[in-house]
Each structure stands twice: as C-alpha cells, then as structure tokens.
C-alpha cells in the first residue's frame, strides 16, 4: 500500500510559510505501515491542483492533501479535487450548521463567504472539524482515496489522528508498522562509510540509508513488520553489525547529538570544559549553548596567533577556571583555504590535530566544530 502527500498553498511555493504538515503526516503514516513514496506542493490554482491530484491517484492507494480549505477565493482545494474526480461541489447543510455552531462558540457569526466551506465534492464523506471552521472530506474512488485536510497544523493534526488514521487502517486493511532508528556517526566520511556498509544498503527490509551533515553522517535503519517487537528485532540485527564495523564512530542514536554525547562523557567523569576558539565566529561555543553547566570558561582570540600562543592561552584559561578538560579550535587561513587547528587537553592526555579545508568547502566552520568534538569524544572514551 502506498500514499502520497500534496500540500496546497502559494505561500508555500513563495517560501513565506514553512511546511510542517508533511513531516507530521509522514510520521503518522509510518506508524501504521503505510509507505510514503512521494510528496509535492502546488499553488492555489484549480487546474494545477486537479492535475496533481489526478497524477497521485494513478500511483497511490491514498492521497492526503492539506491546505486550501478556507473561505476565500484563493482557497480552491475543494474545486480542484472535485475536478480531479470528475464531479461538482455540493452544499452540505449539516456542515454549514457545524460551521455556524463553531463560530457561535467563538462568540462570532460566520460571514457569507464562510458558506464556501460547507461545499465539498459530490459523493464525498465529510470530516467534521471540532477545533476549527474548515471541515475536511474524503473522496473514495475505485483506484484510490483522496483525503483533504485543513492546512492549519493544529486542525490538521486533530483530524488526522482522530479520523483519518483509523479510517485508513480500516479501508486499506493495514496491519503492519514501519519503524526507523537513526544511528549517528562522526569522524568518518560519507563515502568511506558507504564502502564499509554497502552490503547493508542493499537490504530490502530493513532498509539502510545514509544522510550527511557537516562533519557527521546519519545511518537510517527502517523496518516494516507486523509488530513493534518484530521491527525492533530487525533493526537491532543491523545495529549489531554496525557496532562491529564502525563502533567507535557511533556517538548516539535517534535524537542524541554529538554535543550531548560529549557532555554526557564529561559529566560521567566529573569534568568541566574550557573552550578557546579563533577564526570561528564563536561556532564552537554556540554548539554548546544548551549546556552552560558544563562550560567553565570561553575565550576567543585572533586566528593569526601562532599555535604556541593559542596552546598557552588554553592552558592559562584552564588553570584560571580550574577545569580538567580543554578544547581549542582555530580556523587559520592557508594557501588552499583554511586549516583547522584542534587541541584537546585532558588529565594525562593531550592531542593536537590539523585538518585542511579547501576554500570552496561549504559549512567549513561547522565541519571543523564536528571534527573538534569528535576528537574530544574520542579521547574521553
């Protein structure tokens, strides 16, 4: 079984509004084992909405749209879906009564254009909206089902959870769940990681994929199974293989960040940290902004200072703050671009590392921060 999501609204295409609905719906579909293969966005235009919905109906068992159900002329989702399904829109008195009652609860009276919200494609199933004024609806066809929800996130979420998900489970006979886990790594590049686990990336269930971030790479493991326990077992098998092959590069799972992993190690060892950076625009300190309790002191110097001066400054700051851990990151100009100078000082352990970045490297400073945190974590381990 497959699903597609269509978000509707010219404001989305213009970048005026950030789409959060797709992510929420995608996660809800994952929980009921409904595969999501495509998402799209279309503006407030009847013909383009109709074209997009028709194309999705040919491919997917369920098409979910959000947005365009308001009372104004530029809310044409009802008409677009009706055109896609070859029907007219019809006025539903029961929906109009619900809308009037909703306005009454707000201490207001609906205007005449609110009547547009009581029109839905002929033959469709209305979805009452108890938390807003825009009802949704479901159009059933021989090939597919089209479900139209309001664009306001709180309203969409309420209707999705309480009406749409139970409906989809029953109509499509869904009995599986899809579960994902993110294994987070640092200190190993995406291409190198790909070579090490390419056989895992060819699996069909569970599936394994990579997602690169500056200086960090996530490994996504996704399993489809009848029960959560079965999915967990499938995911755990892949995790065990990853631990064998790249164990030290793995710093966390799911929501854990590299920063929080480092902070946990520092706390476990009863250490506080001194930070010294140069030429980074404060990127290193910013990465620890949520963990002030572990940072004893911060200082920023010029990137033109020598390694000796920077190292001496770090040790001086550590002595002043009585910290056991120190981390230096200096981005220094080089002929090719920049060189990251990293120094980690721990009790009985000191390490200096240099890494070069060519001038064209995007997110150079973010990459350098990740590399510095990787070395601090590695030595703490």
C-alpha positions in Angstrom: 0.0 0.0 0.0 1.3 3.4 -1.0 0.4 7.0 0.0 1.3 10.5 -1.4 1.0 13.9 0.3 0.1 17.1 -1.5 0.5 20.4 0.3 -1.5 23.2 -1.2 -0.8 26.9 -1.0 1.0 29.5 -3.0 2.6 30.8 0.2 4.5 27.6 0.5 5.9 28.0 -3.0 6.9 31.5 -2.3 8.8 30.5 0.9 6.6 32.6 3.1 5.4 29.6 5.1 7.4 26.6 6.3 5.6 23.2 5.7 5.5 21.2 8.9 2.4 19.2 7.9 4.2 16.8 5.6 6.6 15.7 8.4 3.8 15.1 10.8 1.7 13.2 8.3 4.7 11.1 7.2 5.4 10.0 10.7 1.8 9.1 11.3 1.7 7.0 8.2 4.9 5.3 9.2 3.3 4.2 12.5 0.5 2.3 10.6 2.8 0.8 8.0 1.7 2.8 5.0 4.5 3.5 2.6 5.0 7.1 1.6 6.7 7.3 -1.8 6.2 10.9 -2.9 5.3 14.4 -1.6 4.6 17.5 -3.6 3.5 21.1 -3.3 1.1 23.0 -5.6 -0.2 26.6 -5.6 -3.7 27.8 -5.2 -4.9 27.1 -8.7 -7.8 24.8 -9.5 -6.3 23.3 -12.7 -2.9 22.6 -11.2 -4.5 21.1 -8.1 -6.6 18.8 -10.3 -3.6 17.7 -12.3 -1.5 16.9 -9.2 -4.3 15.0 -7.5 -5.1 13.0 -10.7 -1.5 12.0 -11.1 -1.2 11.0 -7.5 -4.5 9.0 -7.7 -3.0 6.9 -10.5 0.0 5.9 -8.4 -1.1 5.8 -4.8 -3.8 4.0 -2.8 -4.2 7.1 -0.6 -3.7 10.7 -1.4 -3.7 13.2 1.5 -3.9 17.0 0.8 -3.5 19.8 3.3 -4.4 23.5 2.8 -6.8 25.5 0.7 -10.0 24.8 2.6 -10.5 28.3 3.9 -13.4 30.6 3.0 -11.7 32.9 0.4 -11.4 32.8 -3.3 -7.8 31.7 -3.1 -8.8 28.5 -1.2 -9.6 26.3 -4.3 -8.8 22.8 -3.0 -12.5 21.7 -2.9 -13.0 22.7 -6.6 -9.6 21.3 -7.6 -10.2 17.8 -6.1 -13.8 17.8 -7.5 -12.4 18.5 -10.9 -9.8 15.7 -10.5 -12.6 13.3 -9.6 -15.0 14.4 -12.3 -17.7 15.7 -10.0 -19.2 19.1 -8.9 -19.0 20.5 -5.4 -22.3 20.4 -3.5 -23.6 22.3 -0.5 -24.0 20.2 2.7 -26.4 21.8 5.2 -25.1 19.7 8.1 -21.6 21.1 7.5 -22.9 24.6 7.4 -24.7 24.0 10.7 -21.5 22.8 12.3 -19.6 25.9 11.0 -22.3 28.2 12.5 -22.1 26.4 15.8 -18.3 26.7 15.8 -18.5 30.4 15.2 -21.1 30.7 17.9 -18.7 29.0 20.3 -16.1 31.7 19.3 -18.7 34.4 20.1 -18.9 35.3 16.5 -21.1 35.0 13.4 -19.9 33.5 10.1 -19.8 35.7 7.1 -21.4 34.7 3.8 -18.1 33.6 2.3 -17.8 31.0 5.1 -20.6 29.1 3.3 -17.9 28.1 0.8 -16.5 25.8 3.5 -19.8 23.8 3.5 -19.3 22.8 -0.1 -17.5 19.5 -0.8 -17.1 17.3 -3.9 -20.3 15.4 -4.6 -20.4 11.9 -3.0 -17.6 12.6 -0.6 -17.5 11.8 3.1 -17.4 15.0 5.3 -15.0 15.2 8.2 -16.3 17.5 10.9 -13.7 19.9 12.3 -14.3 20.3 16.0 -11.2 22.5 16.5 -11.7 24.9 13.6 -14.0 26.2 10.9 -12.7 24.3 7.9 -14.2 20.8 7.5 -12.2 18.1 5.7 -13.6 15.4 3.4 -12.8 12.0 1.9 -13.4 11.1 -1.8 -13.4 7.4 -2.5 -12.8 6.0 -6.0 -12.2 2.5 -7.4 -8.5 3.1 -7.6 -7.7 5.4 -4.7 -9.0 7.6 -1.8 -8.4 11.3 -1.6 -8.4 12.8 1.9 -8.4 16.6 2.2 -7.4 18.2 5.5 -7.1 21.9 6.6 -3.7 23.5 6.4 -3.6 24.9 10.0 -1.3 22.4 11.8 -3.4 22.0 14.9 -6.6 21.4 13.0 -4.8 19.0 10.5 -3.3 17.0 13.3 -6.6 16.6 15.2 -8.4 15.3 12.2 -5.5 13.1 11.1 -5.2 11.4 14.4 -8.9 11.1 15.3 -10.5 10.5 11.9 -8.0 9.8 9.1 -5.7 7.3 10.6 -8.5 5.0 11.9 -10.2 5.3 8.5 -7.0 4.4 6.6 -6.3 1.4 8.8 -9.8 0.0 8.2 -10.1 0.8 4.5 -6.7 -0.4 3.5 -6.5 -3.3 5.9 -3.3 -2.1 7.4 -1.8 -4.4 10.0 1.9 -3.5 9.9 4.0 -0.8 11.3 7.1 1.0 10.0 9.8 1.9 12.5 13.0 3.8 12.0 16.1 4.3 14.0 18.9 6.8 13.3 22.5 5.7 14.2 24.6 8.8 14.4 28.3 8.9 13.5 31.3 11.3 13.4 34.9 11.1 12.4 34.1 9.0 9.3 33.2 10.4 5.9 30.1 9.5 3.9 32.0 7.9 1.1 34.1 5.8 3.4 31.1 4.8 5.4 29.3 3.8 2.2 32.1 1.4 1.3 32.1 -0.2 4.7 28.3 -0.8 4.8 27.3 -1.0 1.1 26.0 -4.6 1.6 23.6 -3.3 4.3 22.4 -0.5 2.0 21.2 -3.2 -0.5 18.9 -4.8 2.0 15.1 -4.6 1.3 13.7 -5.0 4.8 15.0 -3.5 6.9 16.4 -0.8 4.6 19.6 1.2 5.3 20.4 4.7 4.1 22.9 7.5 4.7 22.3 11.2 5.3 25.3 13.5 5.5 25.6 16.6 7.7 28.7 18.9 8.2 31.2 16.5 9.8 28.6 13.9 10.7 26.8 11.1 8.9 23.5 9.6 10.0 22.6 6.0 9.2 18.9 5.4 8.9 17.5 1.9 9.6 13.9 1.3 8.6 12.0 -1.9 9.2 8.4 -2.9 8.3 6.9 -5.6 10.4 3.6 -6.9 12.0 4.6 -5.8 15.5 6.9 -3.2 17.1 8.8 -6.1 18.7 9.5 -7.7 15.4 10.6 -4.4 13.9 12.9 -3.7 16.8 14.5 -7.2 16.4 15.1 -6.5 12.7 16.7 -3.1 13.5 18.8 -4.5 16.3 20.4 -7.0 14.0 21.6 -4.2 11.7 22.7 -2.2 14.7 24.8 -5.0 15.9 26.6 -5.3 12.6 27.2 -1.5 12.6 28.7 -1.7 16.1 31.1 -4.4 14.9 32.2 -2.5 11.8 32.3 1.2 13.0 31.6 1.0 16.7 33.9 3.9 17.8 32.5 6.2 15.1 28.9 5.8 16.5 28.2 8.6 19.1 24.5 8.2 19.6 21.0 7.1 18.4 17.9 8.9 17.3 17.6 12.3 19.0 21.1 12.4 20.5 23.6 15.0 19.2 27.3 14.9 19.2 27.4 17.8 21.7 25.1 15.9 24.1 27.3 12.8 23.8 30.4 14.8 24.7 28.6 16.5 27.6 27.4 13.1 28.9 31.0 11.8 28.9 32.3 15.0 30.7 29.6 14.6 33.3 30.3 11.0 33.9 34.0 11.9 34.5 33.1 14.8 36.7 34.8 17.3 34.4 34.1 20.8 33.3 35.3 22.2 30.0 37.3 25.3 28.9 36.8 26.4 25.3 39.2 28.5 23.2 38.5 29.4 19.6 39.8 31.6 16.9 38.5 32.5 13.5 35.3 30.6 14.0 32.8 33.4 14.8 32.0 31.7 18.0 30.8 28.5 16.3 32.3 26.2 19.0 30.7 28.0 21.9 27.4 28.2 20.1 27.4 24.4 19.7 27.4 24.1 23.5 24.8 26.8 24.1 22.4 24.3 25.7 25.0 23.0 28.1 26.2 26.1 30.1 26.6 24.0 33.2 29.5 22.1 31.7 31.4 25.0 30.3 33.6 26.7 32.8 35.1 29.4 30.5 35.1 30.6 26.9 37.6 32.8 25.1 38.1 34.0 21.6 41.4 35.0 20.1 42.6 36.1 16.6 43.2 33.3 14.1 46.6 34.9 13.3 48.0 33.8 16.6 50.6 31.0 16.5 49.9 27.5 17.7 52.2 28.1 20.7 50.3 31.3 21.7 46.9 29.6 21.4 48.0 26.5 23.3 49.4 28.6 26.1 46.2 30.6 26.2 44.1 27.5 26.5 46.3 26.1 29.4 46.1 29.5 31.1 42.3 29.6 30.9 42.1 26.0 32.2 44.2 26.9 35.2 42.2 30.1 35.9 38.9 28.2 35.7 40.3 25.0 37.4 39.0 22.8 34.6 40.3 19.3 33.8 39.3 19.4 30.1 40.2 21.9 27.4 39.3 22.2 23.8 40.9 24.6 21.2 39.6 25.2 17.7 41.3 27.7 15.5 40.5 28.3 11.8 43.6 29.6 10.3 43.9 30.9 6.7 46.1 28.7 4.4 47.1 28.9 0.7 44.3 26.5 -0.2 41.6 27.8 2.1 41.7 27.2 5.9 43.3 24.8 8.3 41.5 23.8 11.5 43.9 23.5 14.4 42.4 21.3 17.2 43.9 20.7 20.6 42.4 18.6 23.3 43.8 18.6 26.8 42.7 16.0 29.4 44.4 14.7 32.6 47.4 12.8 31.4 46.4 13.0 27.7 47.0 15.8 25.2 46.4 15.7 21.5 46.9 18.1 18.6 45.3 17.6 15.2 45.2 19.6 12.0 42.7 19.3 9.2 42.7 21.3 5.9 39.7 22.6 4.1 39.7 24.0 0.6 38.1 27.4 0.1 35.1 26.0 -1.7 34.0 23.8 1.2 30.5 24.7 2.3 29.9 24.8 6.1 33.6 24.7 6.7 33.3 26.0 10.3 30.5 23.6 11.1 32.6 20.7 9.8 35.6 21.9 11.9 33.4 22.0 15.0 32.2 18.5 14.4 35.8 17.3 13.9 36.9 19.0 17.2 34.1 17.4 19.1 34.9 14.1 17.6 38.4 14.3 18.9 37.3 15.4 22.3 34.9 12.5 22.5 37.4 10.0 21.2 40.0 10.9 23.9 37.3 11.0 26.6 36.5 7.4 25.7 
